[in-house]
Amino acid sequence: MPRTGLSKEEIIEKVAELANEKRLSYLSVTTLTDYLGIKKPSLYNPMKTIEDMHNCA
């Protein structure tokens, strides 16, 4: 489960921010989890694949 206070909507917002800042091709699970300050398993609860993140951006 994502850390307390980190909703799927907030993750989607951060995906969009990161994609806008660095370009969509830069987006990866590692870059996103580093950006969010969470561990990879925390991301996969609400977002199942990297494609889910790309579809949100």
mmCIF file of the N, C-alpha and C atoms, coordinates in Angstrom:
data_MODEL
# 
_entry.id   MODEL 
# 
loop_
_atom_site.group_PDB 
_atom_site.id 
_atom_site.type_symbol 
_atom_site.label_atom_id 
_atom_site.label_alt_id 
_atom_site.label_comp_id 
_atom_site.label_asym_id 
_atom_site.label_entity_id 
_atom_site.label_seq_id 
_atom_site.pdbx_PDB_ins_code 
_atom_site.Cartn_x 
_atom_site.Cartn_y 
_atom_site.Cartn_z 
_atom_site.occupancy 
_atom_site.B_iso_or_equiv 
_atom_site.pdbx_formal_charge 
_atom_site.auth_seq_id 
_atom_site.auth_comp_id 
_atom_site.auth_asym_id 
_atom_site.auth_atom_id 
_atom_site.pdbx_PDB_model_num 
ATOM 1   N N  . MET A 1 1  ? 0.844  -1.184 0.000   1.00 0.00 ? 1  MET A N  1 
ATOM 2   C CA . MET A 1 1  ? 0.000  0.000  0.000   1.00 0.00 ? 1  MET A CA 1 
ATOM 3   C C  . MET A 1 1  ? 0.887  1.244  0.000   1.00 0.00 ? 1  MET A C  1 
ATOM 4   N N  . PRO A 1 2  ? 0.495  2.279  -0.768  1.00 0.00 ? 2  PRO A N  1 
ATOM 5   C CA . PRO A 1 2  ? 1.299  3.490  -0.761  1.00 0.00 ? 2  PRO A CA 1 
ATOM 6   C C  . PRO A 1 2  ? 1.362  4.102  0.627   1.00 0.00 ? 2  PRO A C  1 
ATOM 7   N N  . ARG A 1 3  ? 2.390  4.912  0.841   1.00 0.00 ? 3  ARG A N  1 
ATOM 8   C CA . ARG A 1 3  ? 2.521  5.544  2.139   1.00 0.00 ? 3  ARG A CA 1 
ATOM 9   C C  . ARG A 1 3  ? 1.251  6.334  2.449   1.00 0.00 ? 3  ARG A C  1 
ATOM 10  N N  . THR A 1 4  ? 1.011  6.551  3.715   1.00 0.00 ? 4  THR A N  1 
ATOM 11  C CA . THR A 1 4  ? -0.174 7.268  4.129   1.00 0.00 ? 4  THR A CA 1 
ATOM 12  C C  . THR A 1 4  ? -0.222 8.627  3.449   1.00 0.00 ? 4  THR A C  1 
ATOM 13  N N  . GLY A 1 5  ? -1.370 8.950  2.882   1.00 0.00 ? 5  GLY A N  1 
ATOM 14  C CA . GLY A 1 5  ? -1.540 10.237 2.238   1.00 0.00 ? 5  GLY A CA 1 
ATOM 15  C C  . GLY A 1 5  ? -1.183 10.245 0.757   1.00 0.00 ? 5  GLY A C  1 
ATOM 16  N N  . LEU A 1 6  ? -0.668 9.154  0.230   1.00 0.00 ? 6  LEU A N  1 
ATOM 17  C CA . LEU A 1 6  ? -0.301 9.098  -1.183  1.00 0.00 ? 6  LEU A CA 1 
ATOM 18  C C  . LEU A 1 6  ? -1.362 8.293  -1.925  1.00 0.00 ? 6  LEU A C  1 
ATOM 19  N N  . SER A 1 7  ? -2.273 8.985  -2.568  1.00 0.00 ? 7  SER A N  1 
ATOM 20  C CA . SER A 1 7  ? -3.367 8.332  -3.275  1.00 0.00 ? 7  SER A CA 1 
ATOM 21  C C  . SER A 1 7  ? -2.984 8.063  -4.727  1.00 0.00 ? 7  SER A C  1 
ATOM 22  N N  . LYS A 1 8  ? -3.805 7.266  -5.389  1.00 0.00 ? 8  LYS A N  1 
ATOM 23  C CA . LYS A 1 8  ? -3.589 6.994  -6.800  1.00 0.00 ? 8  LYS A CA 1 
ATOM 24  C C  . LYS A 1 8  ? -3.613 8.300  -7.596  1.00 0.00 ? 8  LYS A C  1 
ATOM 25  N N  . GLU A 1 9  ? -4.505 9.205  -7.232  1.00 0.00 ? 9  GLU A N  1 
ATOM 26  C CA . GLU A 1 9  ? -4.601 10.488 -7.918  1.00 0.00 ? 9  GLU A CA 1 
ATOM 27  C C  . GLU A 1 9  ? -3.321 11.304 -7.758  1.00 0.00 ? 9  GLU A C  1 
ATOM 28  N N  . GLU A 1 10 ? -2.740 11.265 -6.560  1.00 0.00 ? 10 GLU A N  1 
ATOM 29  C CA . GLU A 1 10 ? -1.479 11.984 -6.332  1.00 0.00 ? 10 GLU A CA 1 
ATOM 30  C C  . GLU A 1 10 ? -0.353 11.360 -7.141  1.00 0.00 ? 10 GLU A C  1 
ATOM 31  N N  . ILE A 1 11 ? -0.341 10.041 -7.228  1.00 0.00 ? 11 ILE A N  1 
ATOM 32  C CA . ILE A 1 11 ? 0.670  9.361  -8.047  1.00 0.00 ? 11 ILE A CA 1 
ATOM 33  C C  . ILE A 1 11 ? 0.510  9.785  -9.498  1.00 0.00 ? 11 ILE A C  1 
ATOM 34  N N  . ILE A 1 12 ? -0.720 9.813  -9.988  1.00 0.00 ? 12 ILE A N  1 
ATOM 35  C CA . ILE A 1 12 ? -0.984 10.221 -11.372 1.00 0.00 ? 12 ILE A CA 1 
ATOM 36  C C  . ILE A 1 12 ? -0.508 11.646 -11.605 1.00 0.00 ? 12 ILE A C  1 
ATOM 37  N N  . GLU A 1 13 ? -0.765 12.513 -10.651 1.00 0.00 ? 13 GLU A N  1 
ATOM 38  C CA . GLU A 1 13 ? -0.314 13.907 -10.758 1.00 0.00 ? 13 GLU A CA 1 
ATOM 39  C C  . GLU A 1 13 ? 1.209  13.980 -10.847 1.00 0.00 ? 13 GLU A C  1 
ATOM 40  N N  . LYS A 1 14 ? 1.889  13.193 -10.022 1.00 0.00 ? 14 LYS A N  1 
ATOM 41  C CA . LYS A 1 14 ? 3.352  13.195 -10.032 1.00 0.00 ? 14 LYS A CA 1 
ATOM 42  C C  . LYS A 1 14 ? 3.902  12.590 -11.313 1.00 0.00 ? 14 LYS A C  1 
ATOM 43  N N  . VAL A 1 15 ? 3.217  11.573 -11.852 1.00 0.00 ? 15 VAL A N  1 
ATOM 44  C CA . VAL A 1 15 ? 3.622  10.995 -13.137 1.00 0.00 ? 15 VAL A CA 1 
ATOM 45  C C  . VAL A 1 15 ? 3.574  12.084 -14.207 1.00 0.00 ? 15 VAL A C  1 
ATOM 46  N N  . ALA A 1 16 ? 2.491  12.847 -14.217 1.00 0.00 ? 16 ALA A N  1 
ATOM 47  C CA . ALA A 1 16 ? 2.345  13.919 -15.202 1.00 0.00 ? 16 ALA A CA 1 
ATOM 48  C C  . ALA A 1 16 ? 3.425  14.983 -15.018 1.00 0.00 ? 16 ALA A C  1 
ATOM 49  N N  . GLU A 1 17 ? 3.688  15.371 -13.770 1.00 0.00 ? 17 GLU A N  1 
ATOM 50  C CA . GLU A 1 17 ? 4.736  16.365 -13.499 1.00 0.00 ? 17 GLU A CA 1 
ATOM 51  C C  . GLU A 1 17 ? 6.088  15.888 -13.998 1.00 0.00 ? 17 GLU A C  1 
ATOM 52  N N  . LEU A 1 18 ? 6.426  14.651 -13.673 1.00 0.00 ? 18 LEU A N  1 
ATOM 53  C CA . LEU A 1 18 ? 7.727  14.109 -14.070 1.00 0.00 ? 18 LEU A CA 1 
ATOM 54  C C  . LEU A 1 18 ? 7.824  13.996 -15.584 1.00 0.00 ? 18 LEU A C  1 
ATOM 55  N N  . ALA A 1 19 ? 6.759  13.538 -16.221 1.00 0.00 ? 19 ALA A N  1 
ATOM 56  C CA . ALA A 1 19 ? 6.762  13.416 -17.681 1.00 0.00 ? 19 ALA A CA 1 
ATOM 57  C C  . ALA A 1 19 ? 6.890  14.785 -18.333 1.00 0.00 ? 19 ALA A C  1 
ATOM 58  N N  . ASN A 1 20 ? 6.235  15.801 -17.773 1.00 0.00 ? 20 ASN A N  1 
ATOM 59  C CA . ASN A 1 20 ? 6.344  17.154 -18.329 1.00 0.00 ? 20 ASN A CA 1 
ATOM 60  C C  . ASN A 1 20 ? 7.739  17.736 -18.131 1.00 0.00 ? 20 ASN A C  1 
ATOM 61  N N  . GLU A 1 21 ? 8.346  17.446 -16.993 1.00 0.00 ? 21 GLU A N  1 
ATOM 62  C CA . GLU A 1 21 ? 9.678  17.969 -16.701 1.00 0.00 ? 21 GLU A CA 1 
ATOM 63  C C  . GLU A 1 21 ? 10.758 17.281 -17.525 1.00 0.00 ? 21 GLU A C  1 
ATOM 64  N N  . LYS A 1 22 ? 10.671 15.959 -17.618 1.00 0.00 ? 22 LYS A N  1 
ATOM 65  C CA . LYS A 1 22 ? 11.771 15.181 -18.193 1.00 0.00 ? 22 LYS A CA 1 
ATOM 66  C C  . LYS A 1 22 ? 11.449 14.494 -19.515 1.00 0.00 ? 22 LYS A C  1 
ATOM 67  N N  . ARG A 1 23 ? 10.207 14.549 -19.968 1.00 0.00 ? 23 ARG A N  1 
ATOM 68  C CA . ARG A 1 23 ? 9.699  13.842 -21.147 1.00 0.00 ? 23 ARG A CA 1 
ATOM 69  C C  . ARG A 1 23 ? 9.226  12.460 -20.753 1.00 0.00 ? 23 ARG A C  1 
ATOM 70  N N  . LEU A 1 24 ? 8.239  11.999 -21.457 1.00 0.00 ? 24 LEU A N  1 
ATOM 71  C CA . LEU A 1 24 ? 7.623  10.712 -21.159 1.00 0.00 ? 24 LEU A CA 1 
ATOM 72  C C  . LEU A 1 24 ? 8.615  9.564  -21.282 1.00 0.00 ? 24 LEU A C  1 
ATOM 73  N N  . SER A 1 25 ? 9.549  9.649  -22.204 1.00 0.00 ? 25 SER A N  1 
ATOM 74  C CA . SER A 1 25 ? 10.523 8.568  -22.391 1.00 0.00 ? 25 SER A CA 1 
ATOM 75  C C  . SER A 1 25 ? 11.433 8.395  -21.182 1.00 0.00 ? 25 SER A C  1 
ATOM 76  N N  . TYR A 1 26 ? 11.559 9.426  -20.348 1.00 0.00 ? 26 TYR A N  1 
ATOM 77  C CA . TYR A 1 26 ? 12.376 9.362  -19.135 1.00 0.00 ? 26 TYR A CA 1 
ATOM 78  C C  . TYR A 1 26 ? 11.689 8.579  -18.030 1.00 0.00 ? 26 TYR A C  1 
ATOM 79  N N  . LEU A 1 27 ? 10.378 8.487  -18.098 1.00 0.00 ? 27 LEU A N  1 
ATOM 80  C CA . LEU A 1 27 ? 9.578  7.880  -17.042 1.00 0.00 ? 27 LEU A CA 1 
ATOM 81  C C  . LEU A 1 27 ? 9.844  6.384  -16.934 1.00 0.00 ? 27 LEU A C  1 
ATOM 82  N N  . SER A 1 28 ? 10.201 5.971  -15.743 1.00 0.00 ? 28 SER A N  1 
ATOM 83  C CA . SER A 1 28 ? 10.370 4.553  -15.438 1.00 0.00 ? 28 SER A CA 1 
ATOM 84  C C  . SER A 1 28 ? 9.930  4.341  -14.002 1.00 0.00 ? 28 SER A C  1 
ATOM 85  N N  . VAL A 1 29 ? 9.801  3.107  -13.616 1.00 0.00 ? 29 VAL A N  1 
ATOM 86  C CA . VAL A 1 29 ? 9.428  2.806  -12.236 1.00 0.00 ? 29 VAL A CA 1 
ATOM 87  C C  . VAL A 1 29 ? 10.475 3.386  -11.283 1.00 0.00 ? 29 VAL A C  1 
ATOM 88  N N  . THR A 1 30 ? 11.725 3.215  -11.612 1.00 0.00 ? 30 THR A N  1 
ATOM 89  C CA . THR A 1 30 ? 12.799 3.700  -10.744 1.00 0.00 ? 30 THR A CA 1 
ATOM 90  C C  . THR A 1 30 ? 12.790 5.219  -10.632 1.00 0.00 ? 30 THR A C  1 
ATOM 91  N N  . THR A 1 31 ? 12.686 5.919  -11.762 1.00 0.00 ? 31 THR A N  1 
ATOM 92  C CA . THR A 1 31 ? 12.689 7.378  -11.690 1.00 0.00 ? 31 THR A CA 1 
ATOM 93  C C  . THR A 1 31 ? 11.464 7.898  -10.946 1.00 0.00 ? 31 THR A C  1 
ATOM 94  N N  . LEU A 1 32 ? 10.322 7.249  -11.132 1.00 0.00 ? 32 LEU A N  1 
ATOM 95  C CA . LEU A 1 32 ? 9.114  7.695  -10.441 1.00 0.00 ? 32 LEU A CA 1 
ATOM 96  C C  . LEU A 1 32 ? 9.180  7.427  -8.939  1.00 0.00 ? 32 LEU A C  1 
ATOM 97  N N  . THR A 1 33 ? 9.630  6.247  -8.558  1.00 0.00 ? 33 THR A N  1 
ATOM 98  C CA . THR A 1 33 ? 9.704  5.957  -7.124  1.00 0.00 ? 33 THR A CA 1 
ATOM 99  C C  . THR A 1 33 ? 10.744 6.842  -6.440  1.00 0.00 ? 33 THR A C  1 
ATOM 100 N N  . ASP A 1 34 ? 11.831 7.121  -7.114  1.00 0.00 ? 34 ASP A N  1 
ATOM 101 C CA . ASP A 1 34 ? 12.814 8.066  -6.561  1.00 0.00 ? 34 ASP A CA 1 
ATOM 102 C C  . ASP A 1 34 ? 12.186 9.449  -6.406  1.00 0.00 ? 34 ASP A C  1 
ATOM 103 N N  . TYR A 1 35 ? 11.457 9.886  -7.400  1.00 0.00 ? 35 TYR A N  1 
ATOM 104 C CA . TYR A 1 35 ? 10.794 11.194 -7.392  1.00 0.00 ? 35 TYR A CA 1 
ATOM 105 C C  . TYR A 1 35 ? 9.768  11.284 -6.262  1.00 0.00 ? 35 TYR A C  1 
ATOM 106 N N  . LEU A 1 36 ? 9.040  10.172 -6.033  1.00 0.00 ? 36 LEU A N  1 
ATOM 107 C CA . LEU A 1 36 ? 8.016  10.141 -4.983  1.00 0.00 ? 36 LEU A CA 1 
ATOM 108 C C  . LEU A 1 36 ? 8.585  9.857  -3.599  1.00 0.00 ? 36 LEU A C  1 
ATOM 109 N N  . GLY A 1 37 ? 9.794  9.316  -3.562  1.00 0.00 ? 37 GLY A N  1 
ATOM 110 C CA . GLY A 1 37 ? 10.386 8.959  -2.279  1.00 0.00 ? 37 GLY A CA 1 
ATOM 111 C C  . GLY A 1 37 ? 9.752  7.725  -1.662  1.00 0.00 ? 37 GLY A C  1 
ATOM 112 N N  . ILE A 1 38 ? 9.359  6.780  -2.529  1.00 0.00 ? 38 ILE A N  1 
ATOM 113 C CA . ILE A 1 38 ? 8.749  5.531  -2.054  1.00 0.00 ? 38 ILE A CA 1 
ATOM 114 C C  . ILE A 1 38 ? 9.517  4.347  -2.626  1.00 0.00 ? 38 ILE A C  1 
ATOM 115 N N  . LYS A 1 39 ? 9.239  3.169  -2.104  1.00 0.00 ? 39 LYS A N  1 
ATOM 116 C CA . LYS A 1 39 ? 9.838  1.945  -2.627  1.00 0.00 ? 39 LYS A CA 1 
ATOM 117 C C  . LYS A 1 39 ? 8.964  1.386  -3.745  1.00 0.00 ? 39 LYS A C  1 
ATOM 118 N N  . LYS A 1 40 ? 9.568  0.639  -4.642  1.00 0.00 ? 40 LYS A N  1 
ATOM 119 C CA . LYS A 1 40 ? 8.859  0.113  -5.808  1.00 0.00 ? 40 LYS A CA 1 
ATOM 120 C C  . LYS A 1 40 ? 7.582  -0.655 -5.463  1.00 0.00 ? 40 LYS A C  1 
ATOM 121 N N  . PRO A 1 41 ? 7.587  -1.542 -4.475  1.00 0.00 ? 41 PRO A N  1 
ATOM 122 C CA . PRO A 1 41 ? 6.333  -2.262 -4.180  1.00 0.00 ? 41 PRO A CA 1 
ATOM 123 C C  . PRO A 1 41 ? 5.169  -1.338 -3.813  1.00 0.00 ? 41 PRO A C  1 
ATOM 124 N N  . SER A 1 42 ? 5.472  -0.197 -3.222  1.00 0.00 ? 42 SER A N  1 
ATOM 125 C CA . SER A 1 42 ? 4.414  0.750  -2.866  1.00 0.00 ? 42 SER A CA 1 
ATOM 126 C C  . SER A 1 42 ? 3.732  1.325  -4.091  1.00 0.00 ? 42 SER A C  1 
ATOM 127 N N  . LEU A 1 43 ? 4.455  1.435  -5.177  1.00 0.00 ? 43 LEU A N  1 
ATOM 128 C CA . LEU A 1 43 ? 3.896  1.976  -6.411  1.00 0.00 ? 43 LEU A CA 1 
ATOM 129 C C  . LEU A 1 43 ? 2.992  0.968  -7.104  1.00 0.00 ? 43 LEU A C  1 
ATOM 130 N N  . TYR A 1 44 ? 3.332  -0.290 -7.009  1.00 0.00 ? 44 TYR A N  1 
ATOM 131 C CA . TYR A 1 44 ? 2.595  -1.304 -7.756  1.00 0.00 ? 44 TYR A CA 1 
ATOM 132 C C  . TYR A 1 44 ? 1.237  -1.643 -7.165  1.00 0.00 ? 44 TYR A C  1 
ATOM 133 N N  . ASN A 1 45 ? 0.935  -1.187 -5.978  1.00 0.00 ? 45 ASN A N  1 
ATOM 134 C CA . ASN A 1 45 ? -0.402 -1.436 -5.453  1.00 0.00 ? 45 ASN A CA 1 
ATOM 135 C C  . ASN A 1 45 ? -1.456 -0.695 -6.276  1.00 0.00 ? 45 ASN A C  1 
ATOM 136 N N  . PRO A 1 46 ? -1.327 0.609  -6.461  1.00 0.00 ? 46 PRO A N  1 
ATOM 137 C CA . PRO A 1 46 ? -2.329 1.300  -7.267  1.00 0.00 ? 46 PRO A CA 1 
ATOM 138 C C  . PRO A 1 46 ? -2.040 1.290  -8.767  1.00 0.00 ? 46 PRO A C  1 
ATOM 139 N N  . MET A 1 47 ? -0.797 1.125  -9.173  1.00 0.00 ? 47 MET A N  1 
ATOM 140 C CA . MET A 1 47 ? -0.414 1.149  -10.580 1.00 0.00 ? 47 MET A CA 1 
ATOM 141 C C  . MET A 1 47 ? 0.248  -0.182 -10.912 1.00 0.00 ? 47 MET A C  1 
ATOM 142 N N  . LYS A 1 48 ? -0.373 -0.975 -11.739 1.00 0.00 ? 48 LYS A N  1 
ATOM 143 C CA . LYS A 1 48 ? 0.105  -2.336 -11.983 1.00 0.00 ? 48 LYS A CA 1 
ATOM 144 C C  . LYS A 1 48 ? 1.288  -2.420 -12.944 1.00 0.00 ? 48 LYS A C  1 
ATOM 145 N N  . THR A 1 49 ? 1.347  -1.529 -13.931 1.00 0.00 ? 49 THR A N  1 
ATOM 146 C CA . THR A 1 49 ? 2.431  -1.593 -14.917 1.00 0.00 ? 49 THR A CA 1 
ATOM 147 C C  . THR A 1 49 ? 2.906  -0.188 -15.272 1.00 0.00 ? 49 THR A C  1 
ATOM 148 N N  . ILE A 1 50 ? 4.050  -0.113 -15.917 1.00 0.00 ? 50 ILE A N  1 
ATOM 149 C CA . ILE A 1 50 ? 4.561  1.176  -16.390 1.00 0.00 ? 50 ILE A CA 1 
ATOM 150 C C  . ILE A 1 50 ? 3.615  1.746  -17.429 1.00 0.00 ? 50 ILE A C  1 
ATOM 151 N N  . GLU A 1 51 ? 2.938  0.886  -18.173 1.00 0.00 ? 51 GLU A N  1 
ATOM 152 C CA . GLU A 1 51 ? 1.965  1.356  -19.159 1.00 0.00 ? 51 GLU A CA 1 
ATOM 153 C C  . GLU A 1 51 ? 0.812  2.098  -18.488 1.00 0.00 ? 51 GLU A C  1 
ATOM 154 N N  . ASP A 1 52 ? 0.415  1.664  -17.296 1.00 0.00 ? 52 ASP A N  1 
ATOM 155 C CA . ASP A 1 52 ? -0.618 2.389  -16.537 1.00 0.00 ? 52 ASP A CA 1 
ATOM 156 C C  . ASP A 1 52 ? -0.151 3.815  -16.271 1.00 0.00 ? 52 ASP A C  1 
ATOM 157 N N  . MET A 1 53 ? 1.111  3.977  -15.934 1.00 0.00 ? 53 MET A N  1 
ATOM 158 C CA . MET A 1 53 ? 1.656  5.313  -15.681 1.00 0.00 ? 53 MET A CA 1 
ATOM 159 C C  . MET A 1 53 ? 1.707  6.127  -16.965 1.00 0.00 ? 53 MET A C  1 
ATOM 160 N N  . HIS A 1 54 ? 2.122  5.497  -18.074 1.00 0.00 ? 54 HIS A N  1 
ATOM 161 C CA . HIS A 1 54 ? 2.195  6.203  -19.343 1.00 0.00 ? 54 HIS A CA 1 
ATOM 162 C C  . HIS A 1 54 ? 0.806  6.650  -19.777 1.00 0.00 ? 54 HIS A C  1 
ATOM 163 N N  . ASN A 1 55 ? -0.190 5.813  -19.548 1.00 0.00 ? 55 ASN A N  1 
ATOM 164 C CA . ASN A 1 55 ? -1.558 6.146  -19.950 1.00 0.00 ? 55 ASN A CA 1 
ATOM 165 C C  . ASN A 1 55 ? -2.128 7.309  -19.136 1.00 0.00 ? 55 ASN A C  1 
ATOM 166 N N  . CYS A 1 56 ? -1.570 7.555  -17.970 1.00 0.00 ? 56 CYS A N  1 
ATOM 167 C CA . CYS A 1 56 ? -2.041 8.646  -17.121 1.00 0.00 ? 56 CYS A CA 1 
ATOM 168 C C  . CYS A 1 56 ? -1.379 9.969  -17.462 1.00 0.00 ? 56 CYS A C  1 
ATOM 169 N N  . ALA A 1 57 ? -0.210 9.891  -18.055 1.00 0.00 ? 57 ALA A N  1 
ATOM 170 C CA . ALA A 1 57 ? 0.581  11.109 -18.297 1.00 0.00 ? 57 ALA A CA 1 
ATOM 171 C C  . ALA A 1 57 ? 0.121  11.834 -19.536 1.00 0.00 ? 57 ALA A C  1 
# 
